[in-house]
Amino acid sequence: MSKVKELESQLDRAQQQLRLFQKVSRLMAKELSLKQILASINALVLEFMHGDSCLLYLLDKGDLLLCSSNNPSPGTLGSLRLRMDEGLTGWVARERRLVAISKEAYLDPRFKNFAELPEDQYEAFLSAPIIARHKVVGVINVQVRKPHIFSGEEMETLTTVGEQVGVLLTLARLEAKSPQEDIGTLVSALA
C-alpha cells in the first residue's frame, strides 16, 4: 500500500473513532432509559469494532451483573452475575486493567464458561473496565468469533468508551436522586 493510501486509511479510521466518541457523548444529553443507552452503546461499539458480541456488566451489590448484550440469551439480562474473582470479566474489574486475547480466549485459565452465553465459544476477547470517579463500576467486553489481533487503537477506543459509560452511569444515578442506588434498581426493566 502506498504511503498516501496508508495515511488516508489511518485518517478514515480516526474519523470513525471520533464519530463513535461523539455519538456516545450525545447519548449523555438525551432523555433515554439506561436500557436504551446501554443498547445504543452496544450497537455503536460493535459497528466500530466489527465484533460479533458486546456485553456490558455493571457492578451491583458487589457482583458484576450482565445488563446489556447485542444478542441476549433468554433470562440472562439482569440475572447473570459474576463475582469479582470470576472469569476474565471479573479479573478486568478487580485489576482495573484491559485484557486482549487474540485467539482461544476460552482456554485462558481466568476464563469462566457460562453455558447460557454462546459468546463463550468465540475466539478473540477484548475487555475494559467501566470507570467512574476512579472506581470500577462495570466491564465492557467485545468478542469475535474468529481469531483477531486487537489493535492499540481498538484497545484505546474500548477504554475510552468504558470511561464514557462510567459518566453515563453517574448521571443515571444522579437522575435517580440517590447516589447510593444500586444498578439492579436502575436496570430493573432489563428483564
C-alpha positions as CSV (number, residue, x, y, z in Angstrom):
1,M,0.0,0.0,0.0
2,S,1.4,3.4,-0.9
3,K,2.2,5.8,1.9
4,V,-0.7,8.1,0.8
5,K,-3.2,5.2,0.8
6,E,-2.0,4.2,4.3
7,L,-2.3,7.7,5.6
8,E,-5.8,8.0,4.1
9,S,-6.8,4.8,5.7
10,Q,-5.5,5.9,9.1
11,L,-7.3,9.2,8.8
12,D,-10.6,7.4,7.9
13,R,-10.3,5.2,10.9
14,A,-9.5,8.2,13.2
15,Q,-12.6,9.9,11.9
16,Q,-14.7,6.8,12.6
17,Q,-13.3,6.7,16.1
18,L,-14.2,10.4,16.6
19,R,-17.7,9.8,15.4
20,L,-18.1,6.9,17.9
21,F,-17.0,9.1,20.8
22,Q,-19.3,11.9,19.6
23,K,-22.3,9.5,19.4
24,V,-21.6,8.1,22.8
25,S,-21.3,11.6,24.2
26,R,-24.6,12.6,22.7
27,L,-26.3,9.8,24.5
28,M,-25.5,11.6,27.7
29,A,-27.6,14.6,26.7
30,K,-30.6,12.5,25.6
31,E,-33.5,11.5,27.8
32,L,-33.3,7.8,27.4
33,S,-33.6,4.9,29.8
34,L,-30.5,3.2,31.0
35,K,-31.6,0.2,29.0
36,Q,-31.8,2.2,25.8
37,I,-28.4,3.9,26.4
38,L,-26.7,0.6,27.0
39,A,-28.3,-1.0,23.9
40,S,-27.1,2.0,21.9
41,I,-23.6,1.8,23.2
42,N,-23.6,-1.9,22.4
43,A,-24.5,-1.3,18.8
44,L,-22.0,1.6,18.4
45,V,-19.1,-0.4,19.8
46,L,-19.9,-3.4,17.6
47,E,-20.2,-1.3,14.5
48,F,-16.8,0.3,15.2
49,M,-15.0,-2.8,16.3
50,H,-16.6,-5.2,13.7
51,G,-17.1,-7.6,16.6
52,D,-19.6,-10.3,17.0
53,S,-20.6,-9.7,20.6
54,C,-20.7,-6.9,23.0
55,L,-21.6,-7.5,26.7
56,L,-21.9,-4.8,29.4
57,Y,-21.7,-5.8,33.0
58,L,-22.4,-3.3,35.7
59,L,-21.4,-3.5,39.4
60,D,-24.4,-4.4,41.5
61,K,-24.2,-5.3,45.2
62,G,-20.5,-6.3,44.8
63,D,-21.1,-8.5,41.8
64,L,-21.0,-7.9,38.0
65,L,-24.5,-8.0,36.6
66,L,-25.0,-8.6,32.8
67,C,-27.0,-5.6,31.8
68,S,-26.7,-5.4,28.0
69,S,-26.0,-7.7,25.1
70,N,-26.3,-7.4,21.4
71,N,-27.8,-10.9,21.3
72,P,-29.1,-11.6,24.8
73,S,-29.8,-15.2,25.7
74,P,-33.2,-15.7,27.4
75,G,-33.1,-15.0,31.1
76,T,-29.5,-13.7,31.2
77,L,-30.0,-9.9,31.3
78,G,-30.4,-8.6,34.8
79,S,-29.8,-12.0,36.3
80,L,-26.5,-13.4,35.2
81,R,-23.9,-12.5,37.8
82,L,-20.2,-12.8,38.2
83,R,-18.2,-12.3,41.3
84,M,-15.2,-10.1,41.1
85,D,-12.9,-13.2,41.4
86,E,-14.6,-15.0,38.5
87,G,-13.6,-15.1,34.9
88,L,-11.8,-12.7,32.6
89,T,-14.5,-10.1,33.2
90,G,-14.1,-10.3,37.0
91,W,-10.3,-10.1,36.6
92,V,-10.7,-6.9,34.5
93,A,-12.9,-5.4,37.1
94,R,-10.7,-6.4,40.0
95,E,-7.4,-5.4,38.4
96,R,-8.8,-2.3,36.7
97,R,-6.9,-3.3,33.6
98,L,-7.8,-4.1,30.0
99,V,-7.3,-7.6,28.6
100,A,-6.9,-8.5,25.0
101,I,-6.7,-12.2,23.8
102,S,-6.5,-12.8,20.1
103,K,-7.4,-16.5,20.0
104,E,-8.7,-19.3,22.1
105,A,-9.8,-16.9,24.9
106,Y,-11.9,-19.8,26.4
107,L,-8.6,-21.6,27.2
108,D,-7.3,-18.8,29.4
109,P,-7.0,-20.0,33.0
110,R,-9.0,-17.0,34.2
111,F,-11.9,-17.8,31.8
112,K,-15.3,-18.8,33.3
113,N,-17.7,-20.5,31.0
114,F,-21.4,-19.9,31.1
115,A,-23.5,-22.5,29.1
116,E,-26.2,-19.8,28.5
117,L,-23.7,-17.5,26.7
118,P,-22.8,-18.7,23.2
119,E,-20.2,-16.0,23.1
120,D,-18.1,-18.1,25.4
121,Q,-17.1,-20.1,22.4
122,Y,-15.8,-17.1,20.5
123,E,-12.0,-16.9,19.8
124,A,-11.0,-13.3,20.5
125,F,-11.8,-11.3,23.6
126,L,-11.3,-7.7,24.4
127,S,-12.4,-6.3,27.8
128,A,-12.1,-2.9,29.5
129,P,-13.2,-1.7,32.9
130,I,-16.0,0.9,33.1
131,I,-14.7,3.6,35.3
132,A,-16.5,6.4,37.2
133,R,-14.7,8.7,39.6
134,H,-11.7,6.4,39.8
135,K,-13.8,3.4,40.7
136,V,-14.7,0.4,38.6
137,V,-18.5,0.3,38.1
138,G,-18.6,-2.3,35.4
139,V,-16.9,-4.0,32.5
140,I,-17.4,-3.9,28.7
141,N,-16.5,-7.0,26.6
142,V,-16.1,-7.3,22.8
143,Q,-15.8,-10.8,21.4
144,V,-15.0,-12.0,17.9
145,R,-15.9,-15.5,16.6
146,K,-12.6,-15.9,14.7
147,P,-9.1,-15.1,15.9
148,H,-8.4,-11.4,15.8
149,I,-5.4,-9.4,16.9
150,F,-6.8,-6.2,18.6
151,S,-5.0,-3.0,17.6
152,G,-3.8,-0.4,20.0
153,E,-6.5,1.8,18.6
154,E,-9.2,-0.7,19.3
155,M,-7.9,-1.1,22.9
156,E,-7.8,2.6,23.5
157,T,-11.2,3.1,22.0
158,L,-12.8,0.5,24.2
159,T,-11.1,2.0,27.3
160,T,-12.4,5.5,26.4
161,V,-15.9,4.1,25.8
162,G,-15.7,2.5,29.2
163,E,-14.9,5.8,30.7
164,Q,-17.8,7.4,28.9
165,V,-20.2,4.7,30.1
166,G,-18.9,5.4,33.6
167,V,-20.0,9.0,33.3
168,L,-23.4,7.9,31.9
169,L,-23.9,5.7,35.0
170,T,-23.0,8.5,37.3
171,L,-25.6,10.7,35.5
172,A,-28.2,7.9,35.8
173,R,-27.6,7.7,39.5
174,L,-27.9,11.4,39.9
175,E,-31.1,11.5,37.9
176,A,-32.5,8.7,40.2
177,K,-31.7,11.2,43.0
178,S,-30.0,8.5,45.0
179,P,-26.2,8.2,44.5
180,Q,-26.4,5.0,46.7
181,E,-29.0,3.3,44.5
182,D,-27.8,0.0,43.2
183,I,-27.6,-0.8,39.5
184,G,-30.2,-3.6,39.9
185,T,-32.7,-0.9,40.7
186,L,-31.6,1.3,37.8
187,V,-31.8,-1.6,35.3
188,S,-34.8,-3.4,36.8
189,A,-36.6,-3.0,33.4
190,L,-34.0,-5.1,31.6
191,A,-35.5,-8.5,32.3
